[in-house]
Amino acid sequence: MPDGSKSSSTFEHLWSTVEHWAESFPEPAESRWHRKGMSKKGERRFNILSSLVIGLIALGWTWSIATARTDASGLSQTTGIISRALTDSRSPSVAYLTDAALGLVNPARGASGRLRARVADPGAPLSADTLPEGAVATFQSGHFAESTAVLAAPRRSGVWSLAIAVGSAIKPITDFSLITLKPAAEKRGGRIGLYYIGNWPRARTARGVRYEPPRGFIEVTREQQNTLLSDHFRLKDFFPHDQANVWPKYIVVEMKLVDKLELILTELRKQGIATRGVRVMSGFRTPQYNSGVGDTRGRASLSRHMYGDAADIFIDNDGNGAMDDLNRDGRVNTNDARVILGAANRVEAAHPSLIGGVGVYPGTSAHGPFTHIDTRGYPARW
């Protein structure tokens, strides 16, 4: 039998079934359709077919909504997670939003995965994404608090803790800080407040790397000095060794340097070397400290320490204030500092964006051997 005959037979059978079904319903009362010349039997057919059509439309609409909720329709994965948690009563509690919200504010923990802070200019956007309707990010620093639904950094400088509010519930993010800079334009006569910084050399280019005076400073109060920048490093680790009793302090620390230091520690642990005793012998140096405080021998006029991307470190697990015997040869000397150099070489090979200088220094009567690490942008060894 031709296909057209089969289709016609199938349709006739379906229509016959609808007619039989319609006849099984009680006759409706007089309606406006009778005045239009429609029979009672025809009205029953019309009502049933209309109900089927409406049912199909409703089914298609429901399916479209479900597809839109699960499809990548312009929403990021993070926003989608939060949106579902806000609208679905079966979703987990606000605690479930922590990682998603943190992903918006701090897209990565660095190559090391161990960064615990992000540095931003006041009011700067923190993400191209936005929190969904109903979610609010609240930042707090001391007695100050700012809230936003568009993920912009607070407009006041400081070290901020972060919480995500959803309705009446609030979930703090306990292992993360947002740091907003004090604009460098607020420096007057080489000072910000009582803290003396000095003045940077004019901007210049050396070996293809631009040396620019800092655009701003991290303001650190006495209460905030223990803020973690990463798993092993705190703000106070990078203080210059002067003006100990002057607060707040103003320093420069590049998070790229902190990330590189954490990767170096990871490499050392792979060698079976404990790193809990890592010490920063010298971190940030103000221009005035770099040029005129302490033993200035060996300090370059364009020292990377002044730009916040250099640190002199050693490993002191036994707590005696000096480098440990890292190569286990029974002596402490520059060979132990070279163990750190080797770890830095492996890190730079794996992460070219972190390339910089690495220098080995011998011990003196004032200190033990140490290793200089920086992220200047081109390889240098000494």
C-alpha positions in Angstrom: 0.0 0.0 0.0 1.4 3.5 -0.8 2.7 5.6 2.1 0.0 8.2 1.5 -2.7 5.6 2.1 -1.1 4.5 5.3 -0.9 8.0 6.6 -4.6 8.6 5.7 -5.6 5.4 7.3 -3.7 6.3 10.5 -5.3 9.8 10.6 -8.8 8.4 10.0 -8.3 5.9 12.9 -7.1 8.7 15.2 -10.0 11.0 14.3 -12.4 8.1 14.8 -10.9 7.6 18.3 -11.3 11.3 19.1 -15.0 11.2 17.9 -15.7 8.1 20.0 -14.0 9.8 23.0 -16.0 13.0 22.4 -19.3 11.1 22.3 -18.6 9.5 25.7 -18.7 13.0 27.3 -22.1 14.3 28.5 -23.7 16.8 26.1 -22.7 20.4 27.0 -25.3 23.0 27.9 -26.4 25.5 25.3 -23.4 27.7 24.4 -22.5 30.4 22.0 -21.3 27.8 19.5 -24.9 26.7 18.9 -25.8 30.2 17.8 -23.0 30.0 15.3 -24.5 26.8 13.8 -22.1 24.2 15.4 -23.7 20.9 16.5 -23.2 19.6 20.0 -21.1 16.7 18.6 -18.9 19.2 16.8 -18.6 21.3 19.9 -17.3 18.4 21.9 -14.8 17.6 19.2 -13.6 21.3 19.2 -13.3 21.4 22.9 -11.2 18.2 23.1 -8.9 19.3 20.2 -8.4 22.7 21.7 -7.4 21.1 25.0 -4.9 18.9 23.2 -3.4 21.9 21.4 -3.1 24.0 24.6 -1.5 21.0 26.3 1.1 20.6 23.6 1.9 24.4 23.8 2.3 24.1 27.5 4.6 21.1 27.2 6.8 22.8 24.6 7.0 26.0 26.8 8.1 23.9 29.8 10.7 22.1 27.8 12.1 25.4 26.5 12.5 26.7 30.0 14.2 23.6 31.2 16.6 23.7 28.2 17.4 27.4 28.8 18.3 26.6 32.5 20.8 24.0 31.6 22.1 25.4 28.3 25.2 27.6 28.1 23.0 30.6 27.1 25.4 33.4 27.7 25.7 32.7 31.4 29.1 31.7 32.9 29.3 28.5 34.9 29.8 30.6 38.1 26.7 32.7 37.5 24.7 29.7 36.6 25.6 28.0 39.9 24.6 31.0 42.0 21.5 31.6 40.0 20.2 28.0 40.5 21.1 28.2 44.2 19.0 31.4 44.5 16.0 30.0 42.6 15.9 26.3 43.4 14.7 25.4 46.8 16.4 22.1 46.5 19.9 23.7 46.1 22.5 23.4 48.8 22.9 26.1 51.5 24.8 29.4 51.1 28.0 27.5 51.9 27.8 26.0 48.4 28.1 29.5 46.9 31.5 30.2 48.4 33.7 28.6 45.7 31.5 30.0 42.9 31.6 33.5 44.4 35.3 33.3 45.0 35.7 32.4 41.4 34.2 35.7 40.4 36.3 37.8 42.7 39.6 35.9 42.4 39.6 34.0 39.1 42.7 32.1 40.0 44.9 31.2 43.0 47.9 31.8 40.9 50.0 29.2 39.2 50.9 27.8 42.6 47.3 27.6 43.7 48.3 29.0 47.0 47.6 32.7 46.8 45.2 34.1 49.4 45.0 37.7 48.3 44.4 39.9 45.3 45.6 43.5 44.9 43.4 46.0 43.0 43.0 49.7 42.4 40.1 51.3 44.3 36.8 50.9 42.4 38.4 48.7 39.8 36.2 45.9 38.3 37.0 42.5 39.8 35.4 40.4 37.1 33.8 40.6 33.7 31.0 38.5 35.1 28.4 39.8 37.6 26.7 38.3 40.6 23.1 37.3 39.8 20.1 39.2 41.1 19.7 38.7 44.8 23.4 38.1 45.6 25.6 40.9 47.1 29.3 41.0 47.8 30.2 42.8 51.1 33.7 44.0 51.9 34.8 44.9 55.4 38.0 46.5 56.6 38.1 47.6 60.3 35.1 49.8 60.9 34.4 50.3 57.2 32.1 48.2 55.0 31.0 48.4 51.3 28.6 46.3 49.4 28.2 45.7 45.7 26.3 43.6 43.3 28.5 44.4 40.3 31.8 43.1 41.7 33.9 46.2 41.9 36.7 46.8 44.4 35.9 49.1 47.4 36.7 52.7 46.7 38.6 53.1 50.0 42.1 51.7 50.3 42.7 48.9 52.8 42.8 45.2 53.4 39.3 43.8 53.0 37.6 40.6 54.0 34.8 39.3 51.8 31.4 37.8 52.4 28.6 36.8 50.0 25.1 37.7 51.1 22.1 35.8 49.7 18.9 37.0 51.2 19.3 37.0 54.9 22.2 34.5 54.9 25.8 35.6 54.8 28.8 33.4 54.0 32.3 34.8 54.9 35.2 33.8 52.7 37.8 33.2 55.4 41.0 32.5 53.5 40.9 35.4 51.0 41.6 39.1 51.2 41.1 41.9 48.7 43.7 44.6 49.0 43.0 48.1 47.5 45.9 50.4 47.0 46.5 53.9 48.4 47.0 56.0 45.3 50.6 57.2 44.9 49.3 60.7 44.2 48.6 61.0 48.0 52.4 60.9 48.7 53.6 64.4 49.8 57.2 65.3 50.3 58.2 61.6 50.2 55.7 60.7 52.9 52.2 59.3 53.3 51.1 60.3 56.7 54.0 59.7 59.1 55.6 57.0 57.0 58.6 58.1 55.0 59.0 56.5 51.6 61.2 58.7 49.5 61.0 59.2 45.8 61.5 56.8 42.9 63.8 57.5 39.9 62.0 58.7 36.8 60.4 56.0 34.6 62.9 54.3 32.3 63.4 51.2 30.3 66.2 48.7 30.9 66.7 45.6 28.8 63.2 45.9 27.5 61.6 46.1 30.9 59.8 49.3 32.0 60.7 50.6 35.4 57.7 52.7 36.5 57.2 54.2 40.0 54.4 52.3 41.8 50.8 53.4 41.0 49.9 52.9 44.6 50.8 51.3 48.0 49.4 48.7 50.3 48.3 50.4 53.5 49.0 48.1 56.5 47.8 48.8 60.0 49.2 47.1 63.1 46.1 44.9 63.2 46.5 43.8 59.5 50.2 43.0 59.4 49.6 39.2 59.7 47.2 39.1 56.7 48.2 36.1 54.5 49.2 36.9 51.0 49.6 33.1 50.4 50.0 29.9 52.4 53.5 30.8 53.6 53.8 34.6 53.3 52.2 37.5 55.2 52.2 41.2 54.7 54.7 41.8 57.5 57.3 39.5 55.8 57.9 42.2 53.2 58.3 45.2 55.5 61.4 47.3 55.2 63.7 47.1 58.3 63.1 50.7 59.5 60.3 52.8 61.0 59.3 49.8 63.1 56.9 51.9 65.3 55.3 54.0 62.5 51.8 52.9 61.6 50.2 52.5 59.1 53.0 51.4 56.8 52.9 51.6 53.0 54.5 48.9 51.0 54.6 47.5 47.5 54.3 43.7 46.9 53.7 42.1 43.5 51.5 39.0 43.8 53.4 37.5 40.8 56.5 37.4 43.1 54.6 35.7 45.9 53.3 33.1 43.4 56.8 32.4 42.2 58.0 32.0 45.8 55.2 29.5 46.5 56.2 27.5 43.4 59.8 27.4 44.6 58.7 26.0 48.0 56.7 23.4 46.2 59.8 22.3 44.2 61.8 22.1 47.4 59.2 19.9 49.1 59.4 17.6 46.1 63.1 17.1 47.1 62.1 16.2 50.6 63.0 19.7 52.0 60.6 21.1 54.6 59.7 24.7 53.9 57.7 25.7 57.0 60.7 27.8 58.1 60.9 30.0 55.0 62.1 33.5 55.9 62.1 36.7 53.9 65.4 38.5 54.9 64.6 41.5 52.7 61.4 42.2 50.8 60.1 45.6 49.8 62.5 48.5 50.2 61.5 52.1 50.0 63.8 54.3 47.9 65.0 56.1 51.0 65.8 52.7 52.7 67.5 51.3 49.6 69.8 54.3 49.3 70.6 55.3 52.9 69.7 52.7 55.6 71.9 49.9 56.8 74.7 48.3 54.7 73.9 49.7 51.2 76.7 47.7 49.5 75.4 45.6 46.6 72.1 47.5 46.4 71.4 48.6 42.9 70.0 52.1 42.3 67.1 50.4 40.4 66.8 47.5 42.8 63.8 45.3 42.1 63.1 45.4 45.8 61.9 49.0 45.3 59.3 47.8 42.8 57.9 45.1 45.0 58.9 42.1 42.9 62.0 40.9 44.7 62.7 39.0 47.9 65.8 37.6 49.6 64.9 34.3 51.2 66.4 31.4 53.2 65.0 28.2 54.8 65.3 28.1 58.6 63.4 25.1 59.9 65.5 24.7 63.0 64.8 28.4 64.1 68.4 29.5 64.6 67.9 32.5 62.3 70.1 31.3 59.5 70.0 29.0 56.4 69.6 25.3 57.1 71.8 22.6 55.6 69.5 22.0 52.6 71.9 19.7 50.6 72.7 17.7 53.8 76.5 17.8 53.3 77.0 18.8 57.0 77.8 22.4 56.2 75.9 25.6 55.6 77.2 27.7 52.8 76.3 29.0 49.3 75.7 25.5 48.1 72.5 25.5 50.2 71.5 28.8 48.6 72.1 27.1 45.3 69.5 24.4 46.1 66.9 27.2 46.1 68.5 28.5 42.8 67.9 25.0 41.3 64.3 25.1 42.4 63.8 28.5 40.9 65.3 27.3 37.5 62.7 24.5 37.4 59.9 27.0 38.2 61.0 29.4 35.4 61.2 26.6 32.9 57.7 25.6 33.7 56.3 29.1 34.0 58.0 31.5 31.6 55.8 34.4 32.8 57.6 34.3 36.1 61.1 34.6 34.6 63.5 37.0 36.5 66.6 37.2 38.5 68.1 34.7 40.9 71.2 35.5 42.9 73.2 33.5 45.5 74.8 35.4 48.3 77.3 34.1 50.9 76.9 34.4 54.6 78.5 37.2 56.6 79.0 38.0 60.3 75.5 39.6 60.2 73.6 36.8 58.3 73.8 33.4 56.7 73.7 32.6 53.0 70.5 33.5 51.1 69.0 33.5 47.7 67.6 36.5 45.8 64.4 35.9 43.8 62.7 38.4 41.5 60.3 38.6 38.5 62.0 41.3 36.4 60.8 39.8 33.1 64.2 38.6 31.7 66.6 35.9 33.0 69.5 37.0 35.2 71.8 34.9 37.3 74.6 35.8 39.7 
